């Protein structure tokens, strides 16, 4: 048998390297994703995370693996879309993000990493994209738990410095990022949230049936969102009470959502008002949520600050006359399809609700404008834009 020489060994090595390069060039890049926002019951950032992951999976440009410090409560949607999940157990999410996750990414099989939750692991060199929803930890620190301030504020600027691409969910959030971190502007783009296709106007028969089930035959004023200080629900309650005192026959007030931080006093107040027409429905399943939204006479979103304001966009899509505060991203989300009010003036909000409830022409006009405005926000389009940002970061 003839022995192979150095030249043969070199040729074999070159061939192996060439084969590996061809395999690497044909496989999909692997996308790692911080799944912490979508582990439990979904609120705004969780809805955003899941919707974009599903659309990215449909587009098929990446092999997707999601990661977190514990397993999600529901994972059927990931299996349905071929999305993998890995848990690197840790007692707290921030410890996982900064200690366990860098070690996982150091294995080198993740080509690009996306965090939809404001911050990134600071160690390691995996190309990364971060989505920033708002800067309320800097703008309105009093509306956050101390734990959130301690874990987010020190990491935020360093995460933006580390990210190859930065996504803001609205022009308002992008403007805030440029104000606080002007040096990151060249890597910043705006990719809004979307509205799922199931959010659309219901038939008159469906609306009437839902109102009967809720014992609100003439409709109701609706709020959807977490019950916590930043959402400014106290303003809505004050305005609704003022409107009822002045005009007497006012539709009930229905609130959908769970209690959040610093809500004990609000909880007690709402419970005390139950006999006077305040309905607390808590968190609802998706189909119930949709039906309750579609059947409202007026949707009110009194938030002090919103990075995007998804509930308002969904209300517009359902053709529900909508009132929002004139702050942060909400004017750009609703356009000319809603009434805008001062977030600190219950009288202003009461008058806007009165107009929607007592001026049929105005209510009909807002109802017709809403779906057209909401059509500007598409999860498919947002996923396409996010995919571009991820590929740019990878390049």
N, C-alpha and C positions, 0 to 999 in steps of 0.2 A: 504494500500500500504506500502510495506517495504521500509524504508529509506535507502539510500546508505551510507555506512560508509567511513572512510578515506581510507581503503584499496581499496574499489571500485573506489574511485576518483583517487587514484594513478595508478590503473590498466588502467583506461580510459585515463589518461594523457599519460601513457607509450605507449598505443596503438596508440594514436593520433600522438605522436612523431615518432613512428615506421612507420606509414603510410606516414607522411611527408618525412621521410628519404628515403623511397622507391620511392616516387614520384620524389624527388630531384635526386636520383641516376639514374632514367630512363630518365629524360628530357635531352635535349641537353644543353650543356653550352651556355650561351649567350655571343656573341662577340660584343663589341662596337667598332666603327671605326671612326676616325677623317676623315671626307670626304672633308675637305676644298680644297684639291688639285684637286678634280674632280667636282667642282661646276660649272665651266664655260667651255670655249673651252679648250680641253685637250692638254697639252704639256707633257713633259717627266714624271714628277711625277704623273700627272693626269692619263696618260695611264697606268702607273704601278699600281696605286691604283685601277682603274676600272678593269683591267685584272685580278688581283689577287682576288678581291672581287667576280667576276663572277666565277672563278675557285673554290674558297672556297665554294660558294653557291652550285655549282655542286657536290662538295664532300659531302656536307650535314652533316658535323660534328658539325656545330654551327647554332644556330639561330642568325642572323646578324641584328644589328641595326646600321645604320650610323648616324652621328651627325655633325652638323656645326652651324655656327652663322646665316646662311640664307639658303633659299631653293636652290637646284641646278637648273640650267637652263634646264637641261634635266634629267628626272628621269624614263623614260620608261624602261631603261635597268635594273634598280633596281626592279621595279615591276615585270618585266619578270622573274627575278631570285629569287623572294620572299624575297628581302632585304628591310627591313623597314628603314624609315628615320624620324629623329626628329630634329627640329630646336629650339635652345634656343637663341632667338634674342639678338644680341649684335652689336654695331657699328663697331667693329674691331675684326678680327679673334683671335688675341692674347689675347684680353680681354675676349672673350668667352672661350678660352682654359684654361686660368688661373683663371677665376672667376665663370663663369656660368657652365662650364663643370664639375668641381669638385662637385658642388652642385647636378648636375644631377646624377653623378656616386655614390654619397653618398646614393641614394635610395636603392642601394644594389642588383638591379636586373641584373646588368651587371657583368658577372663572370670574364672576361678578356678583356682588352682594347688594341687596336692596333693603333698606330699612324704611318702612312706611310710618315709623313712630318717632320722628323728630331727631333722634341721635344715633350714632354709630359706635361700634367698638373702636377704641382709639389705637389699640395695638394691632400690628400686622399690616400687610401691604396689599391685600386683596382689593382690586378696584371696587369702588362702592358708590352708590347713589342713595341719597337720603331725601325723604319727603318731609317738608315742614308744613304743618297745618296752621299754626298760629304762633305768635310770640307772646301769648298772654302771661307766661311766667315772668316776662320782663315788663310788659305793659300793665298787667293787672295782677300782680303777685298775690294780692289779698284774696283772690278768687280761687287759689290753689292751696291744697294741703302743704304743710311744711315739708313733708317727705318728697313731694313732687318738685318743689323748688330746690331742695338740696340735691336731688338726683339729676335734674334736668339742666338747671342753669349752668353749673360748672362744665357740663359736657357739650352744651349746645354750640358754642363758638368753636371749640376744638373739633367737633364733628363736621361742621361746615368747612373748616380748613382742610380736613382729611378727605372730604367727598370730592370725587371727580366731577359729579354732576349733582346739582341741588334742584329739587322740585318744590315749588310753592303751589298751593291749591287754589290760589286766587291772585288777582293783581294787588289786592289790599295786603295780603301776606307778603307778596314779593316786595312791595314798597317798604314794609316794616323791616324785612331782611336787609334791604339796601341801606336803610337808615342806621341800623345797629351794626351791620357787618358789610360796609361798602366794598371791601376788598374781594368779596366772593361774587360780585355782580356778573363777571364774565361767565361764570359756571352756572348761572341761575336761569331757570325757565319756569313758565307757568303751565301747569297741567291740572285742570279743574277736576272735580268729582263729576259723576254722571248721574243720570236718573234711569232706573230700570224700566223696561217697557211695560211692566205690569201696572205702573202708575199712570192711569188714564181715567177720564170721566166715567162714572157708572151710569146705568140707566135710571130713569125716574123710579121704576119699580124697585130696583136694588136699593136706592137711597131711602125710599119710604120704608122698606123692610128693616133696614139697619136702624133707622130712627125709632121705629116701633120697638125693636128689641132693647134699645137703650132707654125706652120710656121718654123720648124727646121727640114727639111727633112733629113739632115745628122746627126741628133742627137744633143746633147747638154751636157755641163758640168752642174751638178746639185748640189745644196746645199739645205738641209732641216734642219730647226731649227729656233729658235728665233733669230732675228737680234739684238744682244746686244754685249757689249764688250767681255765677256768671250768666245763667239763663234768665235771671231777672223776673222770675215768675211772680214775685210779690207785686211788681208793677201791674201785671195782668190782673191779678186778684183785686187790687185797688181800683183799677179802671172799670172792671166788671161790676164791682159793688157800687161805684159812683154812677154808672150807667143805669143800673137797676133802681137806685134811689131816685134818679131824676125821671126815668121813663117808666118805671114799674114793670111792665111786661117785657122782660128780656130773656132770650133763650138761655138754657143752662150752660154752665162752663164745664167742659170735659177735658181732663188732663190724662195724657198717655205717656208713660215713662216711669222709670224707677227713681227712687230717692238716691241722691248722691251725697257728697260731702256737705257738712254744715247745714243740714236741712231739717233738724229736729223742730225748730220753731215753725217753719213753714208747714211741716207735717201736721203739727198740732192745730194750726190755723185752718188748714184745708179740711181736716177731720171735723172741726167745729162747724164748718160751713156746709157739710154734707146735706143737712136738712133744708138748706136754703137754695139748693140747686147746683152744688159743685160735685161732680162725679169723678172719682179717682179710679182709673182703670188699670193702673200699673203697666208693666211691660206686657205686650201682646204678641202672639204669634204673627208671622208675616201676613197671612190672609186676613186675620182679624184687624190688624193694624191698617191694612189697605182699605177694608170696608168702612172702618170708622173714619178714616181720612176722607174718603169719597163722599160720605154723607154729611159732612160738616157744612154749616151755612157760612162760617167765617173761620179762617185759620189765622192764629196770631202767634208771632214769634218775637218775643220782646227782648231778645238776648242783648247783653252789653257788648259782646264781641264774638264774631264768628269767623273762623278761617275760610269756610265756604258756606255753611248753612244749608245742608242737605235737606232737612225737613221742609224748609220753605220751597225749595226747588220741586220736591215731590208733591207738595200741595198745589203748586202751580200746574204741574202735569195733570193732576186730577180735576182741574177746572174749578178749584175752590177759591173764592175771593179771599185774598190774603193781605194781612197787615204785618209789616216788619219794622224794626227800628232802623234809623238812618245812619247806621254805624258800620265800620269795618267792611266786610265783603258783601253785606246784604244788598246794598243798592245795585251792585254790579250783577248779582245773582237774579234779582227780581226784575231789573230793568224798569219798563213802564207798566208792568203787569200787576203791581201791588201798591198799596198805600204805605208811605213812610212816615214814621213818627219819632219824636224825641224819646230816647230810652230812659229819661229821668222825669218825664212829665205824664202822670196818669191821666190828666185831663185831655191831653193830646191824643192818647191812645183811646180813651173813652169816646171821643168825638169821631175818630176813624172807625171804630166798631159801629157806632150809631149810624154812620153813613152807609156802611156795607149792609147793615141789617134793615135799614128803613128806606133806602133808595134803590129800588129794584133795577133801575137803569144802570146805575154804577156797578151793582153786583154782577149784572149780566155782562157788562163790558169787561170787568176784571176776569170773570170766568172764561170769556172767549180769548183774552190775551194770554192767560196763564200757560196753556199747553204749547202755544207758539214760542213763548220765552223758554220754557223748560226743554224744548227740543234742541236748544243750543248745547245741552249738556248730555254727552253720550259716553257711556263706559267704553264702548268700542273705540271711539276716537281717542279717549284718554289713554287706553291701553296701547294704541298705536304710537302715541307720543311718548309714553313711558318706555316702550320697547326701543325707540330711537335713542332716548337718553341712556339706557342701559348699554346698548351697543356702542355708543360714543364713549362711555366710560371704559368699556372693555378694550376699545381700540387705543 
